[in-house]
Amino acid sequence: MINARAGFAAGFGFCAALLGFAYYLQHVEMQEPCPLCMVQRVAFYLLGLVFLVAAWHGPARRGRMMYGIAAFVIAGLGAAVAARHVWLQNLPKHLVPACGPDLAYMLQRFPLAETIAKVLKGSGECAEAGWRFLGLTIAGWSLFWLVTLGLFALLLALRRR
């Protein structure tokens, strides 16, 4: 069994690799991220940051619990957004909401609370599912990795030594 410091470092490595792949899909494969994709990226950034700080700190039991639970909560919130995204992608065509403005425009024009509400509601562009691997869309893989990394963080928090 790996020690907690190495586990947190591995969690950071996975987040960095997943974000790197997201940027590859965006800039090489031309898969432009929708607003829900951007929220999921923020979740991976925050999750990676918690993993990195925990790996650098190398905390004792109480610190491991705090970092692990913080990572679990962040991953859970990101997974909730990803689950909403997957749900939107699986709606029948006639129930898909209309496309809305992009995230940059909303941040410039609307108050933050209204922007967050609009983003979490999703839009027609969030229902598009272009890239697939093993039958899962980007949102499906995001959901899988957020759940996996959240459970891994919880495991690191609760293990004895």
Summary of the structure (lengths in Angstrom):
residues: 161
radius of gyration: 16.9
end to end distance: 9.4
largest distance: 53.3
contacts: 505
relative contact order: 0.19
helix: 75%
strand: 2%
